[in-house]
Amino acid sequence: MAVWRGTEEAEQPLCPGCGARRAAADGPCPACGMAAVRREEPHIRTRDLEPYTALLYIGRLFKVLSVLIAVALVGELVLGVGREGSGSLGAFLGEAVRLLALAGLLWAGGDIVRLMIAAGHDLRMSRILLGRIGTRLQRPPSSAPAPSQRDGRRAS
């Protein structure tokens, strides 16, 4: 953790083992020789993540509908001004606000669907990593007595 001290000098990182200052966070500690602490990103295979294709298509549909509403709004403006002149702008503004609000809600719905997909991937990744951690934990030795059930019998 580098914290600025004064104007030019930065604080050196501390060793988690002995508390001595290290020259670099990625090098060994000069006092105790402890190796550098590596913080790697958890690796998840892409085949472990579910594709959520239906949600992806729904998100795309919302965004496409939003764009179609905006295009229809521009077309309505062009046709209204072309046929009735500038007298149609008053009625057009009321409808434009309503349609733009609907288009914005559809676009936001598409973004929320994408957010749901990302949250689903994060949840799946957490479950996979937790499962990996659980399998790496040491199991109690087989010579340990079996735990008792509530009624006093041994669990099998």
Secondary structure as the mmCIF struct_conf table of DSSP 4:
data_model
#
loop_
_struct_conf.conf_type_id
_struct_conf.id
_struct_conf.beg_label_comp_id
_struct_conf.beg_label_asym_id
_struct_conf.beg_label_seq_id
_struct_conf.end_label_comp_id
_struct_conf.end_label_asym_id
_struct_conf.end_label_seq_id
STRN STRN1 TRP A 4 ARG A 5
TURN_TY1_P TURN_TY1_P1 GLY A 6 GLU A 8
STRN STRN2 GLU A 9 ALA A 10
HELX_LH_PP_P HELX_LH_PP_P1 GLU A 11 PRO A 13
STRN STRN3 LEU A 14 LEU A 14
HELX_LH_PP_P HELX_LH_PP_P2 CYS A 15 CYS A 15
TURN_TY1_P TURN_TY1_P2 PRO A 16 CYS A 18
HELX_LH_PP_P HELX_LH_PP_P3 ALA A 20 ALA A 20
STRN STRN4 ARG A 21 ARG A 21
HELX_LH_PP_P HELX_LH_PP_P4 ARG A 22 ARG A 22
BEND BEND1 ALA A 23 ALA A 23
TURN_TY1_P TURN_TY1_P3 ALA A 25 ASP A 26
BEND BEND2 GLY A 27 GLY A 27
TURN_TY1_P TURN_TY1_P4 PRO A 30 CYS A 32
HELX_LH_PP_P HELX_LH_PP_P5 MET A 34 ARG A 38
HELX_LH_PP_P HELX_LH_PP_P6 GLU A 40 HIS A 43
HELX_RH_3T_P HELX_RH_3T_P1 THR A 46 ASP A 48
BEND BEND3 LEU A 49 LEU A 49
HELX_RH_AL_P HELX_RH_AL_P1 THR A 53 GLU A 84
HELX_RH_3T_P HELX_RH_3T_P2 GLY A 85 SER A 88
HELX_RH_AL_P HELX_RH_AL_P2 LEU A 89 ARG A 136
BEND BEND4 LEU A 137 LEU A 137
HELX_LH_PP_P HELX_LH_PP_P7 GLN A 138 PRO A 141
TURN_TY1_P TURN_TY1_P5 SER A 142 SER A 143
BEND BEND5 ALA A 144 ALA A 144
HELX_LH_PP_P HELX_LH_PP_P8 PRO A 145 PRO A 147
STRN STRN5 SER A 148 SER A 148
TURN_TY1_P TURN_TY1_P6 ARG A 150 ASP A 151
BEND BEND6 GLY A 152 GLY A 152
HELX_LH_PP_P HELX_LH_PP_P9 ARG A 153 ARG A 153
STRN STRN6 ARG A 154 ARG A 154
HELX_LH_PP_P HELX_LH_PP_P10 ALA A 155 ALA A 155
#
